[in-house]
Amino acid sequence: MIRHKEIGGRSLRKKIRKKEICFGGNRKLKIYGILKCRSGKRMKRENRIFFLSENEAKDQGYRPCGHCMKSEYKKWKNGFV
């Protein structure tokens, strides 16, 4: 897990291009999603974090985004509600 405020712009873009970072999330809400999600782009920088994989996000206790990961979100919701 990498916090947005702890990584520079160039380093972040390089990691995204190399596919080292594949998912982003909201630290306070414990939600993760794809990097192109509209909801994720609107969040505050201090709340934004990045994950190397979906499994890393799940292991950290984050849930899928209901906007950009609808099928994963439904599976998560059906398993917990």
N, CA, C and O of each residue as an XYZ file, in Angstrom:
324
protein
N       0.858     -1.174      0.000
C       0.000      0.000      0.000
C       0.897      1.229      0.000
O       1.838      1.323      0.788
N       0.599      2.165     -0.888
C       1.369      3.400     -1.011
C       0.416      4.579     -0.866
O      -0.586      4.651     -1.578
N       0.709      5.495      0.037
C      -0.110      6.700      0.176
C       0.271      7.704     -0.905
O       1.445      7.848     -1.245
N      -0.733      8.398     -1.444
C      -0.505      9.337     -2.534
C       0.429     10.465     -2.106
O       1.283     10.888     -2.884
N       0.277     10.949     -0.892
C       1.098     12.076     -0.462
C       2.553     11.679     -0.190
O       3.401     12.550      0.002
N       2.851     10.372     -0.171
C       4.206      9.890      0.081
C       4.980      9.575     -1.200
O       6.144      9.181     -1.135
N       4.344      9.744     -2.363
C       4.997      9.424     -3.629
C       4.889     10.628     -4.557
O       3.845     11.277     -4.622
N       5.966     10.922     -5.272
C       5.979     12.047     -6.204
C       5.236     11.728     -7.483
O       4.976     10.565     -7.794
N       4.899     12.767     -8.218
C       4.139     12.608     -9.456
C       4.834     11.749    -10.491
O       4.207     10.886    -11.107
N       6.131     11.978    -10.690
C       6.876     11.191    -11.684
C       6.966      9.729    -11.275
O       6.764      8.836    -12.098
N       7.266      9.489    -10.016
C       7.358      8.108     -9.527
C       6.028      7.391     -9.675
O       5.981      6.223    -10.061
N       4.955      8.092     -9.369
C       3.624      7.506     -9.475
C       3.308      7.142    -10.922
O       2.858      6.029    -11.195
N       3.538      8.063    -11.847
C       3.264      7.787    -13.265
C       4.120      6.625    -13.780
O       3.647      5.800    -14.562
N       5.368      6.567    -13.342
C       6.263      5.485    -13.772
C       5.755      4.137    -13.272
O       5.766      3.162    -14.023
N       5.311      4.064    -12.024
C       4.798      2.818    -11.461
C       3.499      2.391    -12.152
O       3.262      1.200    -12.349
N       2.669      3.357    -12.516
C       1.422      3.039    -13.222
C       1.735      2.508    -14.625
O       1.137      1.524    -15.060
N       2.660      3.148    -15.329
C       3.035      2.687    -16.665
C       3.633      1.289    -16.647
O       3.394      0.498    -17.559
N       4.406      0.982    -15.618
C       5.037     -0.335    -15.501
C       4.080     -1.380    -14.923
O       4.466     -2.532    -14.724
N       2.844     -0.983    -14.657
C       1.812     -1.865    -14.077
C       2.176     -2.329    -12.667
O       1.734     -3.390    -12.228
N       2.985     -1.532    -11.954
C       3.305     -1.835    -10.566
C       2.164     -1.403     -9.646
O       1.973     -1.965     -8.568
N       1.410     -0.400    -10.089
C       0.229      0.064     -9.361
C      -0.972     -0.161    -10.271
O      -1.018      0.353    -11.389
N      -1.941     -0.928     -9.789
C      -3.097     -1.270    -10.615
C      -4.431     -0.792    -10.028
O      -5.418     -0.662    -10.752
N      -4.458     -0.534     -8.727
C      -5.699     -0.145     -8.061
C      -5.444      1.031     -7.124
O      -4.352      1.190     -6.577
N      -6.475      1.844     -6.954
C      -6.425      2.951     -6.006
C      -7.537      2.795     -4.996
O      -8.484      2.036     -5.206
N      -7.414      3.523     -3.891
C      -8.441      3.402     -2.871
C      -8.537      4.620     -1.983
O      -7.717      5.535     -2.049
N      -9.564      4.605     -1.148
C      -9.791      5.664     -0.178
C      -9.456      5.107      1.204
O     -10.091      4.166      1.680
N      -8.455      5.700      1.833
C      -7.950      5.222      3.114
C      -8.998      5.284      4.209
O      -9.098      4.360      5.016
N      -9.780      6.351      4.254
C     -10.769      6.522      5.323
C     -12.012      5.668      5.121
O     -12.554      5.134      6.088
N     -12.469      5.530      3.891
C     -13.688      4.766      3.609
C     -13.423      3.279      3.403
O     -14.356      2.476      3.383
N     -12.141      2.908      3.248
C     -11.749      1.505      3.046
C     -12.381      0.922      1.774
O     -12.926     -0.182      1.787
N     -12.295      1.690      0.673
C     -12.823      1.278     -0.628
C     -11.681      1.283     -1.632
O     -10.825      2.166     -1.587
N     -11.654      0.303     -2.544
C     -10.658      0.304     -3.616
C     -11.347      0.138     -4.961
O     -12.461     -0.381     -5.037
N     -10.674      0.585     -6.031
C     -11.227      0.463     -7.374
C     -10.142      0.650     -8.417
O      -8.960      0.767     -8.091
N     -10.558      0.677     -9.675
C      -9.601      0.860    -10.762
C      -9.132      2.314    -10.774
O      -9.788      3.189    -10.207
N      -8.013      2.563    -11.412
C      -7.424      3.902    -11.398
C      -8.220      4.917    -12.211
O      -8.094      6.117    -11.969
N      -9.031      4.477    -13.161
C      -9.801      5.395    -14.005
C     -11.189      5.712    -13.455
O     -11.972      6.385    -14.126
N     -11.502      5.252    -12.274
C     -12.826      5.466    -11.676
C     -13.070      6.953    -11.419
O     -12.204      7.643    -10.880
N     -14.242      7.441    -11.802
C     -14.587      8.844    -11.578
C     -14.638      9.188    -10.100
O     -14.212     10.271     -9.700
N     -15.152      8.281     -9.286
C     -15.224      8.531     -7.844
C     -13.832      8.655     -7.241
O     -13.588      9.513     -6.392
N     -12.934      7.805     -7.679
C     -11.572      7.826     -7.165
C     -10.820      9.086     -7.536
O      -9.994      9.570     -6.762
N     -11.097      9.620     -8.709
C     -10.409     10.835     -9.147
C     -10.856     12.059     -8.358
O     -10.133     13.053     -8.303
N     -12.033     12.001     -7.749
C     -12.561     13.152     -7.008
C     -12.134     13.181     -5.551
O     -12.313     14.202     -4.887
N     -11.577     12.098     -5.034
C     -11.256     12.061     -3.606
C     -10.054     12.947     -3.277
O      -9.246     13.278     -4.146
N      -9.959     13.315     -2.023
C      -8.856     14.144     -1.567
C      -7.546     13.371     -1.648
O      -7.508     12.161     -1.425
N      -6.494     14.075     -1.963
C      -5.177     13.465     -2.117
C      -4.716     12.774     -0.826
O      -4.115     11.700     -0.876
N      -4.997     13.388      0.322
C      -4.535     12.807      1.591
C      -5.249     11.498      1.930
O      -4.761     10.738      2.766
N      -6.389     11.220      1.303
C      -7.125      9.978      1.539
C      -6.807      8.898      0.507
O      -7.172      7.737      0.695
N      -6.128      9.271     -0.587
C      -5.890      8.346     -1.694
C      -4.683      7.446     -1.413
O      -3.635      7.905     -0.961
N      -4.860      6.154     -1.694
C      -3.780      5.181     -1.569
C      -3.772      4.304     -2.813
O      -4.745      4.268     -3.567
N      -2.677      3.604     -3.017
C      -2.536      2.755     -4.190
C      -2.136      1.345     -3.772
O      -1.430      1.145     -2.783
N      -2.607      0.373     -4.552
C      -2.333     -1.033     -4.288
C      -1.680     -1.672     -5.506
O      -1.934     -1.272     -6.642
N      -0.849     -2.652     -5.260
C      -0.194     -3.391     -6.337
C      -1.141     -4.408     -6.963
O      -1.016     -4.737     -8.143
N      -2.092     -4.908     -6.165
C      -3.028     -5.907     -6.680
C      -4.348     -5.824     -5.921
O      -4.446     -5.191     -4.870
N      -5.347     -6.475     -6.479
C      -6.659     -6.534     -5.836
C      -6.576     -7.336     -4.536
O      -7.233     -7.002     -3.549
N      -5.770     -8.387     -4.544
C      -5.607     -9.202     -3.336
C      -4.989     -8.408     -2.189
O      -5.357     -8.603     -1.031
N      -4.056     -7.519     -2.504
C      -3.458     -6.682     -1.468
C      -4.521     -5.798     -0.818
O      -4.545     -5.645      0.403
N      -5.397     -5.220     -1.636
C      -6.472     -4.370     -1.105
C      -7.410     -5.185     -0.209
O      -7.776     -4.739      0.879
N      -7.789     -6.358     -0.660
C      -8.681     -7.218      0.132
C      -8.023     -7.638      1.435
O      -8.671     -7.665      2.481
N      -6.736     -7.968      1.375
C      -6.009     -8.377      2.583
C      -5.926     -7.248      3.611
O      -5.853     -7.502      4.813
N      -5.938     -6.015      3.137
C      -5.887     -4.855      4.022
C      -7.270     -4.488      4.567
O      -7.389     -3.571      5.380
N      -8.317     -5.197      4.125
C      -9.665     -4.971      4.638
C     -10.492     -3.985      3.838
O     -11.481     -3.458      4.347
N     -10.105     -3.721      2.579
C     -10.842     -2.788      1.724
C     -11.902     -3.535      0.932
O     -11.747     -4.718      0.631
N     -12.981     -2.834      0.597
C     -14.054     -3.434     -0.193
C     -14.037     -2.843     -1.601
O     -13.513     -1.745     -1.792
N     -14.603     -3.548     -2.600
C     -14.638     -3.039     -3.975
C     -15.555     -1.821     -4.120
O     -16.539     -1.677     -3.394
N     -15.221     -0.970     -5.053
C     -16.020      0.220     -5.367
C     -17.313     -0.204     -6.065
O     -17.290     -1.077     -6.933
N     -18.418      0.397     -5.697
C     -19.703      0.088     -6.300
C     -19.898      0.723     -7.663
O     -20.832      0.361     -8.378
N     -19.035      1.670     -8.046
C     -19.169      2.341     -9.344
C     -18.370      1.639    -10.438
O     -18.911      1.322    -11.497
N     -17.095      1.397    -10.186
C     -16.225      0.866    -11.240
C     -16.029     -0.638    -11.175
O     -15.521     -1.233    -12.126
N     -16.421     -1.263    -10.079
C     -16.240     -2.711     -9.920
C     -17.554     -3.342     -9.472
O     -17.623     -3.985     -8.424
N     -18.597     -3.148    -10.285
C     -19.954     -3.550     -9.897
C     -20.091     -5.038     -9.593
O     -20.720     -5.400     -8.598
N     -19.525     -5.899    -10.414
C     -19.696     -7.339    -10.172
C     -18.968     -7.766     -8.895
O     -19.498     -8.566     -8.124
N     -17.761     -7.244     -8.663
C     -17.028     -7.567     -7.435
C     -17.745     -7.013     -6.213
O     -17.778     -7.644     -5.156
N     -18.324     -5.811     -6.374
C     -19.059     -5.199     -5.271
C     -20.284     -6.041     -4.897
O     -20.570     -6.247     -3.717
N     -21.004     -6.526     -5.922
C     -22.181     -7.366     -5.647
C     -21.790     -8.656     -4.926
O     -22.479     -9.094     -4.005
N     -20.675     -9.259     -5.354
C     -20.190    -10.466     -4.670
C     -19.839    -10.155     -3.219
O     -20.182    -10.912     -2.312
N     -19.160     -9.047     -3.013
C     -18.794     -8.634     -1.653
C     -20.038     -8.381     -0.802
O     -20.113     -8.821      0.345
N     -21.001     -7.675     -1.366
C     -22.218     -7.331     -0.640
C     -23.029     -8.582     -0.294
O     -23.525     -8.713      0.825
N     -23.159     -9.477     -1.235
C     -23.908    -10.718     -0.984
C     -23.236    -11.592      0.055
O     -23.906    -12.356      0.750
N     -21.919    -11.489      0.169
C     -21.202    -12.291      1.134
C     -21.253    -11.734      2.550
O     -21.055    -12.473      3.514
N     -21.521    -10.422      2.682
C     -21.475     -9.781      4.000
C     -22.818     -9.261      4.491
O     -22.967     -9.019      5.689
N     -23.792     -9.080      3.622
C     -25.074     -8.500      4.036
C     -26.093     -9.588      4.272
O     -27.235     -9.298      4.628
